[in-house]
Amino acid sequence: MATFKVVVGDPEAREPKEVYVRVVESSNLKLTEAMKEGRELVRARASPELIELLKTPYRIATVRVWKDRVKKEKFSLTVRLEPDASIPSGVIYVPEGSLSEKLGSSEALAGVFRVKSFQIVVEGSKAAVFIGKKIGETVDASVVGISGKKLLITGGSDSSGFPMLESIPGSAKRALLLSSTPGYHPKNEGERRRKIVRGNTISEEIVQINTKLVD
């Protein structure tokens, strides 16, 4: 059974408008195994006013928590925001364990902003829709929980990190003489190296699929 890590880019997201909030763990929200394994985005709750302020139509945001500003230590949560009018505008509720497992505290001050990209693991029937698709083709974005949009496949890589190349048909590995990305980053102009790449078609050997949201 195929399993893919799908990276989703949001081309409409510009420089993030970061809003500072208090993030609090809530016993009414559970941190599931699917969330821990990246198969589901962490559910969080916030006021409709805050969601509107973030200008995130998909209600997906990054919560960035500083563990130590002096040492520049921080961690981020990608969350799917659920509107709740009973929550103050400067507060976001997250599942129990979201903060305490990493921070040792059940609440913290954080910045929150619309994501430019996020990743989610898909498997089973959701992963199956990608099999046989090529770079440049689309799938319905409902496989990552977004309705009314499509995912344009822009690339990918296998478990060894070999990238897919749009100009190569099929899914097999090929050794090619390359002078540019993807597959090779030359240090000097005109430099070329023989590198292994994958064809443009997604197979079960692909691990990561790069996409962006389109209409």
mmCIF file of the C-alpha atoms, coordinates in Angstrom:
data_MODEL
# 
_entry.id   MODEL 
# 
loop_
_atom_site.group_PDB 
_atom_site.id 
_atom_site.type_symbol 
_atom_site.label_atom_id 
_atom_site.label_alt_id 
_atom_site.label_comp_id 
_atom_site.label_asym_id 
_atom_site.label_entity_id 
_atom_site.label_seq_id 
_atom_site.pdbx_PDB_ins_code 
_atom_site.Cartn_x 
_atom_site.Cartn_y 
_atom_site.Cartn_z 
_atom_site.occupancy 
_atom_site.B_iso_or_equiv 
_atom_site.pdbx_formal_charge 
_atom_site.auth_seq_id 
_atom_site.auth_comp_id 
_atom_site.auth_asym_id 
_atom_site.auth_atom_id 
_atom_site.pdbx_PDB_model_num 
ATOM 1   C CA . MET A 1 1   ? 0.000   0.000  0.000   1.00 0.00 ? 1   MET A CA 1 
ATOM 2   C CA . ALA A 1 2   ? 1.411   3.374  -1.040  1.00 0.00 ? 2   ALA A CA 1 
ATOM 3   C CA . THR A 1 3   ? 2.115   6.093  1.504   1.00 0.00 ? 3   THR A CA 1 
ATOM 4   C CA . PHE A 1 4   ? 3.189   9.576  0.469   1.00 0.00 ? 4   PHE A CA 1 
ATOM 5   C CA . LYS A 1 5   ? 4.284   12.709 2.279   1.00 0.00 ? 5   LYS A CA 1 
ATOM 6   C CA . VAL A 1 6   ? 2.499   15.435 0.325   1.00 0.00 ? 6   VAL A CA 1 
ATOM 7   C CA . VAL A 1 7   ? 3.948   18.940 0.542   1.00 0.00 ? 7   VAL A CA 1 
ATOM 8   C CA . VAL A 1 8   ? 1.275   21.523 -0.271  1.00 0.00 ? 8   VAL A CA 1 
ATOM 9   C CA . GLY A 1 9   ? 2.289   25.051 -1.280  1.00 0.00 ? 9   GLY A CA 1 
ATOM 10  C CA . ASP A 1 10  ? -0.142  27.965 -1.106  1.00 0.00 ? 10  ASP A CA 1 
ATOM 11  C CA . PRO A 1 11  ? 0.930   30.422 -3.848  1.00 0.00 ? 11  PRO A CA 1 
ATOM 12  C CA . GLU A 1 12  ? -1.596  33.010 -2.642  1.00 0.00 ? 12  GLU A CA 1 
ATOM 13  C CA . ALA A 1 13  ? 0.070   33.289 0.758   1.00 0.00 ? 13  ALA A CA 1 
ATOM 14  C CA . ARG A 1 14  ? 2.391   36.296 0.874   1.00 0.00 ? 14  ARG A CA 1 
ATOM 15  C CA . GLU A 1 15  ? 4.635   37.484 3.669   1.00 0.00 ? 15  GLU A CA 1 
ATOM 16  C CA . PRO A 1 16  ? 2.876   36.135 6.759   1.00 0.00 ? 16  PRO A CA 1 
ATOM 17  C CA . LYS A 1 17  ? 0.906   38.526 8.921   1.00 0.00 ? 17  LYS A CA 1 
ATOM 18  C CA . GLU A 1 18  ? 2.004   37.220 12.304  1.00 0.00 ? 18  GLU A CA 1 
ATOM 19  C CA . VAL A 1 19  ? -0.405  37.711 15.169  1.00 0.00 ? 19  VAL A CA 1 
ATOM 20  C CA . TYR A 1 20  ? 0.747   37.186 18.745  1.00 0.00 ? 20  TYR A CA 1 
ATOM 21  C CA . VAL A 1 21  ? -1.558  35.042 20.856  1.00 0.00 ? 21  VAL A CA 1 
ATOM 22  C CA . ARG A 1 22  ? -1.698  32.906 23.960  1.00 0.00 ? 22  ARG A CA 1 
ATOM 23  C CA . VAL A 1 23  ? -1.778  29.205 23.112  1.00 0.00 ? 23  VAL A CA 1 
ATOM 24  C CA . VAL A 1 24  ? -3.481  26.997 25.696  1.00 0.00 ? 24  VAL A CA 1 
ATOM 25  C CA . GLU A 1 25  ? -3.953  23.234 25.852  1.00 0.00 ? 25  GLU A CA 1 
ATOM 26  C CA . SER A 1 26  ? -7.578  22.161 26.116  1.00 0.00 ? 26  SER A CA 1 
ATOM 27  C CA . SER A 1 27  ? -8.877  18.920 27.593  1.00 0.00 ? 27  SER A CA 1 
ATOM 28  C CA . ASN A 1 28  ? -11.677 19.056 25.012  1.00 0.00 ? 28  ASN A CA 1 
ATOM 29  C CA . LEU A 1 29  ? -9.160  18.527 22.191  1.00 0.00 ? 29  LEU A CA 1 
ATOM 30  C CA . LYS A 1 30  ? -7.239  15.261 21.859  1.00 0.00 ? 30  LYS A CA 1 
ATOM 31  C CA . LEU A 1 31  ? -3.846  14.759 20.249  1.00 0.00 ? 31  LEU A CA 1 
ATOM 32  C CA . THR A 1 32  ? -4.507  11.633 18.192  1.00 0.00 ? 32  THR A CA 1 
ATOM 33  C CA . GLU A 1 33  ? -1.977  9.186  16.801  1.00 0.00 ? 33  GLU A CA 1 
ATOM 34  C CA . ALA A 1 34  ? -2.899  10.383 13.311  1.00 0.00 ? 34  ALA A CA 1 
ATOM 35  C CA . MET A 1 35  ? -1.905  13.919 14.312  1.00 0.00 ? 35  MET A CA 1 
ATOM 36  C CA . LYS A 1 36  ? 1.354   12.740 15.877  1.00 0.00 ? 36  LYS A CA 1 
ATOM 37  C CA . GLU A 1 37  ? 2.228   10.757 12.738  1.00 0.00 ? 37  GLU A CA 1 
ATOM 38  C CA . GLY A 1 38  ? 1.380   13.644 10.402  1.00 0.00 ? 38  GLY A CA 1 
ATOM 39  C CA . ARG A 1 39  ? -1.598  11.889 8.795   1.00 0.00 ? 39  ARG A CA 1 
ATOM 40  C CA . GLU A 1 40  ? -3.912  14.578 10.083  1.00 0.00 ? 40  GLU A CA 1 
ATOM 41  C CA . LEU A 1 41  ? -3.340  18.237 10.888  1.00 0.00 ? 41  LEU A CA 1 
ATOM 42  C CA . VAL A 1 42  ? -3.573  19.207 14.544  1.00 0.00 ? 42  VAL A CA 1 
ATOM 43  C CA . ARG A 1 43  ? -7.057  20.505 15.364  1.00 0.00 ? 43  ARG A CA 1 
ATOM 44  C CA . ALA A 1 44  ? -7.135  23.859 17.120  1.00 0.00 ? 44  ALA A CA 1 
ATOM 45  C CA . ARG A 1 45  ? -9.856  26.306 18.049  1.00 0.00 ? 45  ARG A CA 1 
ATOM 46  C CA . ALA A 1 46  ? -9.878  30.087 17.741  1.00 0.00 ? 46  ALA A CA 1 
ATOM 47  C CA . SER A 1 47  ? -12.332 32.951 17.486  1.00 0.00 ? 47  SER A CA 1 
ATOM 48  C CA . PRO A 1 48  ? -13.837 33.727 14.066  1.00 0.00 ? 48  PRO A CA 1 
ATOM 49  C CA . GLU A 1 49  ? -12.306 37.213 14.387  1.00 0.00 ? 49  GLU A CA 1 
ATOM 50  C CA . LEU A 1 50  ? -8.785  35.805 14.715  1.00 0.00 ? 50  LEU A CA 1 
ATOM 51  C CA . ILE A 1 51  ? -9.277  33.453 11.765  1.00 0.00 ? 51  ILE A CA 1 
ATOM 52  C CA . GLU A 1 52  ? -10.497 36.369 9.657   1.00 0.00 ? 52  GLU A CA 1 
ATOM 53  C CA . LEU A 1 53  ? -7.511  38.486 10.746  1.00 0.00 ? 53  LEU A CA 1 
ATOM 54  C CA . LEU A 1 54  ? -5.108  35.764 9.569   1.00 0.00 ? 54  LEU A CA 1 
ATOM 55  C CA . LYS A 1 55  ? -6.726  35.769 6.096   1.00 0.00 ? 55  LYS A CA 1 
ATOM 56  C CA . THR A 1 56  ? -6.391  31.992 5.842   1.00 0.00 ? 56  THR A CA 1 
ATOM 57  C CA . PRO A 1 57  ? -9.320  30.730 3.717   1.00 0.00 ? 57  PRO A CA 1 
ATOM 58  C CA . TYR A 1 58  ? -8.395  27.091 4.354   1.00 0.00 ? 58  TYR A CA 1 
ATOM 59  C CA . ARG A 1 59  ? -8.150  27.730 8.122   1.00 0.00 ? 59  ARG A CA 1 
ATOM 60  C CA . ILE A 1 60  ? -4.636  26.262 8.142   1.00 0.00 ? 60  ILE A CA 1 
ATOM 61  C CA . ALA A 1 61  ? -2.039  28.178 10.112  1.00 0.00 ? 61  ALA A CA 1 
ATOM 62  C CA . THR A 1 62  ? 1.387   27.875 11.704  1.00 0.00 ? 62  THR A CA 1 
ATOM 63  C CA . VAL A 1 63  ? 1.696   28.384 15.451  1.00 0.00 ? 63  VAL A CA 1 
ATOM 64  C CA . ARG A 1 64  ? 5.311   29.288 16.278  1.00 0.00 ? 64  ARG A CA 1 
ATOM 65  C CA . VAL A 1 65  ? 6.305   28.896 19.902  1.00 0.00 ? 65  VAL A CA 1 
ATOM 66  C CA . TRP A 1 66  ? 9.620   30.181 21.257  1.00 0.00 ? 66  TRP A CA 1 
ATOM 67  C CA . LYS A 1 67  ? 11.227  27.863 23.798  1.00 0.00 ? 67  LYS A CA 1 
ATOM 68  C CA . ASP A 1 68  ? 14.191  30.163 24.389  1.00 0.00 ? 68  ASP A CA 1 
ATOM 69  C CA . ARG A 1 69  ? 14.558  33.478 22.549  1.00 0.00 ? 69  ARG A CA 1 
ATOM 70  C CA . VAL A 1 70  ? 18.152  33.932 23.710  1.00 0.00 ? 70  VAL A CA 1 
ATOM 71  C CA . LYS A 1 71  ? 19.191  30.576 22.240  1.00 0.00 ? 71  LYS A CA 1 
ATOM 72  C CA . LYS A 1 72  ? 16.750  31.062 19.337  1.00 0.00 ? 72  LYS A CA 1 
ATOM 73  C CA . GLU A 1 73  ? 15.066  27.753 20.114  1.00 0.00 ? 73  GLU A CA 1 
ATOM 74  C CA . LYS A 1 74  ? 11.531  27.377 18.776  1.00 0.00 ? 74  LYS A CA 1 
ATOM 75  C CA . PHE A 1 75  ? 9.099   24.831 17.419  1.00 0.00 ? 75  PHE A CA 1 
ATOM 76  C CA . SER A 1 76  ? 6.056   25.101 15.191  1.00 0.00 ? 76  SER A CA 1 
ATOM 77  C CA . LEU A 1 77  ? 2.685   23.422 14.927  1.00 0.00 ? 77  LEU A CA 1 
ATOM 78  C CA . THR A 1 78  ? 0.678   23.351 11.723  1.00 0.00 ? 78  THR A CA 1 
ATOM 79  C CA . VAL A 1 79  ? -2.948  23.505 12.787  1.00 0.00 ? 79  VAL A CA 1 
ATOM 80  C CA . ARG A 1 80  ? -6.390  23.425 11.227  1.00 0.00 ? 80  ARG A CA 1 
ATOM 81  C CA . LEU A 1 81  ? -8.398  26.146 12.944  1.00 0.00 ? 81  LEU A CA 1 
ATOM 82  C CA . GLU A 1 82  ? -12.001 25.579 13.977  1.00 0.00 ? 82  GLU A CA 1 
ATOM 83  C CA . PRO A 1 83  ? -14.025 28.740 14.710  1.00 0.00 ? 83  PRO A CA 1 
ATOM 84  C CA . ASP A 1 84  ? -15.439 29.063 18.230  1.00 0.00 ? 84  ASP A CA 1 
ATOM 85  C CA . ALA A 1 85  ? -17.130 32.338 19.149  1.00 0.00 ? 85  ALA A CA 1 
ATOM 86  C CA . SER A 1 86  ? -16.704 31.643 22.890  1.00 0.00 ? 86  SER A CA 1 
ATOM 87  C CA . ILE A 1 87  ? -12.893 31.908 22.669  1.00 0.00 ? 87  ILE A CA 1 
ATOM 88  C CA . PRO A 1 88  ? -11.238 35.327 23.236  1.00 0.00 ? 88  PRO A CA 1 
ATOM 89  C CA . SER A 1 89  ? -9.641  36.770 20.091  1.00 0.00 ? 89  SER A CA 1 
ATOM 90  C CA . GLY A 1 90  ? -6.116  36.557 21.531  1.00 0.00 ? 90  GLY A CA 1 
ATOM 91  C CA . VAL A 1 91  ? -6.252  32.859 22.433  1.00 0.00 ? 91  VAL A CA 1 
ATOM 92  C CA . ILE A 1 92  ? -5.885  29.586 20.518  1.00 0.00 ? 92  ILE A CA 1 
ATOM 93  C CA . TYR A 1 93  ? -6.797  26.247 22.070  1.00 0.00 ? 93  TYR A CA 1 
ATOM 94  C CA . VAL A 1 94  ? -4.730  23.199 21.051  1.00 0.00 ? 94  VAL A CA 1 
ATOM 95  C CA . PRO A 1 95  ? -4.961  19.521 22.074  1.00 0.00 ? 95  PRO A CA 1 
ATOM 96  C CA . GLU A 1 96  ? -3.516  18.282 25.356  1.00 0.00 ? 96  GLU A CA 1 
ATOM 97  C CA . GLY A 1 97  ? 0.122   17.308 24.885  1.00 0.00 ? 97  GLY A CA 1 
ATOM 98  C CA . SER A 1 98  ? 0.729   19.637 21.929  1.00 0.00 ? 98  SER A CA 1 
ATOM 99  C CA . LEU A 1 99  ? 2.775   22.004 24.093  1.00 0.00 ? 99  LEU A CA 1 
ATOM 100 C CA . SER A 1 100 ? 3.641   20.109 27.258  1.00 0.00 ? 100 SER A CA 1 
ATOM 101 C CA . GLU A 1 101 ? 5.472   17.295 25.445  1.00 0.00 ? 101 GLU A CA 1 
ATOM 102 C CA . LYS A 1 102 ? 7.889   19.814 23.903  1.00 0.00 ? 102 LYS A CA 1 
ATOM 103 C CA . LEU A 1 103 ? 7.719   22.785 26.241  1.00 0.00 ? 103 LEU A CA 1 
ATOM 104 C CA . GLY A 1 104 ? 6.920   21.316 29.639  1.00 0.00 ? 104 GLY A CA 1 
ATOM 105 C CA . SER A 1 105 ? 4.051   23.786 30.000  1.00 0.00 ? 105 SER A CA 1 
ATOM 106 C CA . SER A 1 106 ? 0.379   23.696 29.027  1.00 0.00 ? 106 SER A CA 1 
ATOM 107 C CA . GLU A 1 107 ? 0.355   27.273 27.716  1.00 0.00 ? 107 GLU A CA 1 
ATOM 108 C CA . ALA A 1 108 ? 2.702   29.706 26.004  1.00 0.00 ? 108 ALA A CA 1 
ATOM 109 C CA . LEU A 1 109 ? 2.907   32.939 24.068  1.00 0.00 ? 109 LEU A CA 1 
ATOM 110 C CA . ALA A 1 110 ? 3.259   32.356 20.326  1.00 0.00 ? 110 ALA A CA 1 
ATOM 111 C CA . GLY A 1 111 ? 2.985   33.892 16.895  1.00 0.00 ? 111 GLY A CA 1 
ATOM 112 C CA . VAL A 1 112 ? 0.402   32.544 14.464  1.00 0.00 ? 112 VAL A CA 1 
ATOM 113 C CA . PHE A 1 113 ? 0.228   33.145 10.707  1.00 0.00 ? 113 PHE A CA 1 
ATOM 114 C CA . ARG A 1 114 ? -1.145  31.723 7.447   1.00 0.00 ? 114 ARG A CA 1 
ATOM 115 C CA . VAL A 1 115 ? 1.060   28.929 6.161   1.00 0.00 ? 115 VAL A CA 1 
ATOM 116 C CA . LYS A 1 116 ? 2.961   29.233 2.886   1.00 0.00 ? 116 LYS A CA 1 
ATOM 117 C CA . SER A 1 117 ? 3.209   25.451 2.778   1.00 0.00 ? 117 SER A CA 1 
ATOM 118 C CA . PHE A 1 118 ? 2.429   22.438 4.902   1.00 0.00 ? 118 PHE A CA 1 
ATOM 119 C CA . GLN A 1 119 ? 2.866   18.695 4.661   1.00 0.00 ? 119 GLN A CA 1 
ATOM 120 C CA . ILE A 1 120 ? 0.572   15.799 5.390   1.00 0.00 ? 120 ILE A CA 1 
ATOM 121 C CA . VAL A 1 121 ? 0.920   12.027 5.058   1.00 0.00 ? 121 VAL A CA 1 
ATOM 122 C CA . VAL A 1 122 ? -1.645  10.300 2.831   1.00 0.00 ? 122 VAL A CA 1 
ATOM 123 C CA . GLU A 1 123 ? -2.189  6.574  2.510   1.00 0.00 ? 123 GLU A CA 1 
ATOM 124 C CA . GLY A 1 124 ? -4.730  4.047  1.281   1.00 0.00 ? 124 GLY A CA 1 
ATOM 125 C CA . SER A 1 125 ? -7.350  5.358  -1.131  1.00 0.00 ? 125 SER A CA 1 
ATOM 126 C CA . LYS A 1 126 ? -6.056  8.929  -0.776  1.00 0.00 ? 126 LYS A CA 1 
ATOM 127 C CA . ALA A 1 127 ? -2.565  7.878  -1.817  1.00 0.00 ? 127 ALA A CA 1 
ATOM 128 C CA . ALA A 1 128 ? -3.927  5.749  -4.654  1.00 0.00 ? 128 ALA A CA 1 
ATOM 129 C CA . VAL A 1 129 ? -5.176  8.820  -6.554  1.00 0.00 ? 129 VAL A CA 1 
ATOM 130 C CA . PHE A 1 130 ? -1.558  9.919  -7.054  1.00 0.00 ? 130 PHE A CA 1 
ATOM 131 C CA . ILE A 1 131 ? -0.353  6.624  -8.582  1.00 0.00 ? 131 ILE A CA 1 
ATOM 132 C CA . GLY A 1 132 ? 0.290   7.055  -12.307 1.00 0.00 ? 132 GLY A CA 1 
ATOM 133 C CA . LYS A 1 133 ? -0.041  10.837 -12.177 1.00 0.00 ? 133 LYS A CA 1 
ATOM 134 C CA . LYS A 1 134 ? 2.699   12.911 -13.809 1.00 0.00 ? 134 LYS A CA 1 
ATOM 135 C CA . ILE A 1 135 ? 4.370   16.189 -12.974 1.00 0.00 ? 135 ILE A CA 1 
ATOM 136 C CA . GLY A 1 136 ? 2.069   18.913 -14.314 1.00 0.00 ? 136 GLY A CA 1 
ATOM 137 C CA . GLU A 1 137 ? -1.140  16.944 -13.704 1.00 0.00 ? 137 GLU A CA 1 
ATOM 138 C CA . THR A 1 138 ? -3.639  17.624 -10.927 1.00 0.00 ? 138 THR A CA 1 
ATOM 139 C CA . VAL A 1 139 ? -5.616  15.754 -8.275  1.00 0.00 ? 139 VAL A CA 1 
ATOM 140 C CA . ASP A 1 140 ? -8.510  16.975 -6.153  1.00 0.00 ? 140 ASP A CA 1 
ATOM 141 C CA . ALA A 1 141 ? -7.260  18.776 -3.050  1.00 0.00 ? 141 ALA A CA 1 
ATOM 142 C CA . SER A 1 142 ? -9.879  16.994 -0.929  1.00 0.00 ? 142 SER A CA 1 
ATOM 143 C CA . VAL A 1 143 ? -7.229  14.279 -0.390  1.00 0.00 ? 143 VAL A CA 1 
ATOM 144 C CA . VAL A 1 144 ? -5.470  16.750 1.938   1.00 0.00 ? 144 VAL A CA 1 
ATOM 145 C CA . GLY A 1 145 ? -8.679  18.128 3.404   1.00 0.00 ? 145 GLY A CA 1 
ATOM 146 C CA . ILE A 1 146 ? -9.196  21.206 1.207   1.00 0.00 ? 146 ILE A CA 1 
ATOM 147 C CA . SER A 1 147 ? -12.383 21.477 -0.839  1.00 0.00 ? 147 SER A CA 1 
ATOM 148 C CA . GLY A 1 148 ? -12.920 23.453 -4.024  1.00 0.00 ? 148 GLY A CA 1 
ATOM 149 C CA . LYS A 1 149 ? -9.261  23.406 -5.107  1.00 0.00 ? 149 LYS A CA 1 
ATOM 150 C CA . LYS A 1 150 ? -6.857  21.119 -6.937  1.00 0.00 ? 150 LYS A CA 1 
ATOM 151 C CA . LEU A 1 151 ? -3.269  20.096 -6.283  1.00 0.00 ? 151 LEU A CA 1 
ATOM 152 C CA . LEU A 1 152 ? -0.855  20.682 -9.161  1.00 0.00 ? 152 LEU A CA 1 
ATOM 153 C CA . ILE A 1 153 ? 1.974   18.138 -8.964  1.00 0.00 ? 153 ILE A CA 1 
ATOM 154 C CA . THR A 1 154 ? 5.289   19.994 -9.272  1.00 0.00 ? 154 THR A CA 1 
ATOM 155 C CA . GLY A 1 155 ? 7.793   17.269 -8.372  1.00 0.00 ? 155 GLY A CA 1 
ATOM 156 C CA . GLY A 1 156 ? 8.786   14.639 -5.863  1.00 0.00 ? 156 GLY A CA 1 
ATOM 157 C CA . SER A 1 157 ? 11.508  12.305 -4.683  1.00 0.00 ? 157 SER A CA 1 
ATOM 158 C CA . ASP A 1 158 ? 12.056  8.699  -3.630  1.00 0.00 ? 158 ASP A CA 1 
ATOM 159 C CA . SER A 1 159 ? 13.380  7.250  -0.368  1.00 0.00 ? 159 SER A CA 1 
ATOM 160 C CA . SER A 1 160 ? 16.986  7.838  -1.484  1.00 0.00 ? 160 SER A CA 1 
ATOM 161 C CA . GLY A 1 161 ? 16.275  11.483 -2.252  1.00 0.00 ? 161 GLY A CA 1 
ATOM 162 C CA . PHE A 1 162 ? 16.478  11.045 -6.040  1.00 0.00 ? 162 PHE A CA 1 
ATOM 163 C CA . PRO A 1 163 ? 14.217  13.742 -7.548  1.00 0.00 ? 163 PRO A CA 1 
ATOM 164 C CA . MET A 1 164 ? 11.574  13.327 -10.214 1.00 0.00 ? 164 MET A CA 1 
ATOM 165 C CA . LEU A 1 165 ? 12.394  15.045 -13.504 1.00 0.00 ? 165 LEU A CA 1 
ATOM 166 C CA . GLU A 1 166 ? 9.546   16.374 -15.643 1.00 0.00 ? 166 GLU A CA 1 
ATOM 167 C CA . SER A 1 167 ? 11.307  15.735 -18.954 1.00 0.00 ? 167 SER A CA 1 
ATOM 168 C CA . ILE A 1 168 ? 11.853  11.997 -18.313 1.00 0.00 ? 168 ILE A CA 1 
ATOM 169 C CA . PRO A 1 169 ? 8.843   9.747  -19.061 1.00 0.00 ? 169 PRO A CA 1 
ATOM 170 C CA . GLY A 1 170 ? 7.904   6.889  -16.746 1.00 0.00 ? 170 GLY A CA 1 
ATOM 171 C CA . SER A 1 171 ? 8.837   6.187  -13.136 1.00 0.00 ? 171 SER A CA 1 
ATOM 172 C CA . ALA A 1 172 ? 12.178  4.356  -13.437 1.00 0.00 ? 172 ALA A CA 1 
ATOM 173 C CA . LYS A 1 173 ? 15.552  5.663  -12.276 1.00 0.00 ? 173 LYS A CA 1 
ATOM 174 C CA . ARG A 1 174 ? 17.928  7.069  -14.862 1.00 0.00 ? 174 ARG A CA 1 
ATOM 175 C CA . ALA A 1 175 ? 21.516  8.297  -14.686 1.00 0.00 ? 175 ALA A CA 1 
ATOM 176 C CA . LEU A 1 176 ? 21.759  11.576 -16.571 1.00 0.00 ? 176 LEU A CA 1 
ATOM 177 C CA . LEU A 1 177 ? 24.366  14.242 -17.160 1.00 0.00 ? 177 LEU A CA 1 
ATOM 178 C CA . LEU A 1 178 ? 22.864  17.318 -15.480 1.00 0.00 ? 178 LEU A CA 1 
ATOM 179 C CA . SER A 1 179 ? 23.847  20.959 -15.363 1.00 0.00 ? 179 SER A CA 1 
ATOM 180 C CA . SER A 1 180 ? 20.965  22.399 -13.329 1.00 0.00 ? 180 SER A CA 1 
ATOM 181 C CA . THR A 1 181 ? 18.191  21.670 -10.862 1.00 0.00 ? 181 THR A CA 1 
ATOM 182 C CA . PRO A 1 182 ? 16.348  19.520 -10.088 1.00 0.00 ? 182 PRO A CA 1 
ATOM 183 C CA . GLY A 1 183 ? 18.914  16.854 -9.405  1.00 0.00 ? 183 GLY A CA 1 
ATOM 184 C CA . TYR A 1 184 ? 22.083  18.945 -9.448  1.00 0.00 ? 184 TYR A CA 1 
ATOM 185 C CA . HIS A 1 185 ? 23.194  22.280 -8.023  1.00 0.00 ? 185 HIS A CA 1 
ATOM 186 C CA . PRO A 1 186 ? 26.356  23.289 -9.904  1.00 0.00 ? 186 PRO A CA 1 
ATOM 187 C CA . LYS A 1 187 ? 28.934  25.335 -8.018  1.00 0.00 ? 187 LYS A CA 1 
ATOM 188 C CA . ASN A 1 188 ? 30.423  26.764 -11.197 1.00 0.00 ? 188 ASN A CA 1 
ATOM 189 C CA . GLU A 1 189 ? 28.817  27.945 -14.440 1.00 0.00 ? 189 GLU A CA 1 
ATOM 190 C CA . GLY A 1 190 ? 28.752  25.246 -17.091 1.00 0.00 ? 190 GLY A CA 1 
ATOM 191 C CA . GLU A 1 191 ? 29.608  22.474 -14.626 1.00 0.00 ? 191 GLU A CA 1 
ATOM 192 C CA . ARG A 1 192 ? 27.880  19.132 -15.211 1.00 0.00 ? 192 ARG A CA 1 
ATOM 193 C CA . ARG A 1 193 ? 27.652  15.897 -13.234 1.00 0.00 ? 193 ARG A CA 1 
ATOM 194 C CA . ARG A 1 194 ? 26.082  12.507 -13.809 1.00 0.00 ? 194 ARG A CA 1 
ATOM 195 C CA . LYS A 1 195 ? 23.211  12.159 -11.342 1.00 0.00 ? 195 LYS A CA 1 
ATOM 196 C CA . ILE A 1 196 ? 20.444  9.645  -10.712 1.00 0.00 ? 196 ILE A CA 1 
ATOM 197 C CA . VAL A 1 197 ? 16.904  10.939 -11.174 1.00 0.00 ? 197 VAL A CA 1 
ATOM 198 C CA . ARG A 1 198 ? 13.395  9.521  -11.374 1.00 0.00 ? 198 ARG A CA 1 
ATOM 199 C CA . GLY A 1 199 ? 10.968  9.820  -14.250 1.00 0.00 ? 199 GLY A CA 1 
ATOM 200 C CA . ASN A 1 200 ? 7.990   12.159 -14.182 1.00 0.00 ? 200 ASN A CA 1 
ATOM 201 C CA . THR A 1 201 ? 5.397   9.563  -13.152 1.00 0.00 ? 201 THR A CA 1 
ATOM 202 C CA . ILE A 1 202 ? 4.454   8.778  -9.545  1.00 0.00 ? 202 ILE A CA 1 
ATOM 203 C CA . SER A 1 203 ? 4.855   5.168  -8.437  1.00 0.00 ? 203 SER A CA 1 
ATOM 204 C CA . GLU A 1 204 ? 4.873   3.459  -5.037  1.00 0.00 ? 204 GLU A CA 1 
ATOM 205 C CA . GLU A 1 205 ? 8.645   4.063  -4.901  1.00 0.00 ? 205 GLU A CA 1 
ATOM 206 C CA . ILE A 1 206 ? 8.073   7.793  -4.532  1.00 0.00 ? 206 ILE A CA 1 
ATOM 207 C CA . VAL A 1 207 ? 8.066   9.013  -0.917  1.00 0.00 ? 207 VAL A CA 1 
ATOM 208 C CA . GLN A 1 208 ? 7.503   12.779 -1.176  1.00 0.00 ? 208 GLN A CA 1 
ATOM 209 C CA . ILE A 1 209 ? 5.204   14.578 -3.615  1.00 0.00 ? 209 ILE A CA 1 
ATOM 210 C CA . ASN A 1 210 ? 5.492   18.340 -4.055  1.00 0.00 ? 210 ASN A CA 1 
ATOM 211 C CA . THR A 1 211 ? 2.310   20.181 -4.984  1.00 0.00 ? 211 THR A CA 1 
ATOM 212 C CA . LYS A 1 212 ? 0.689   23.606 -4.998  1.00 0.00 ? 212 LYS A CA 1 
ATOM 213 C CA . LEU A 1 213 ? -2.924  24.692 -4.721  1.00 0.00 ? 213 LEU A CA 1 
ATOM 214 C CA . VAL A 1 214 ? -4.638  25.786 -7.957  1.00 0.00 ? 214 VAL A CA 1 
ATOM 215 C CA . ASP A 1 215 ? -8.220  26.442 -9.049  1.00 0.00 ? 215 ASP A CA 1 
# 
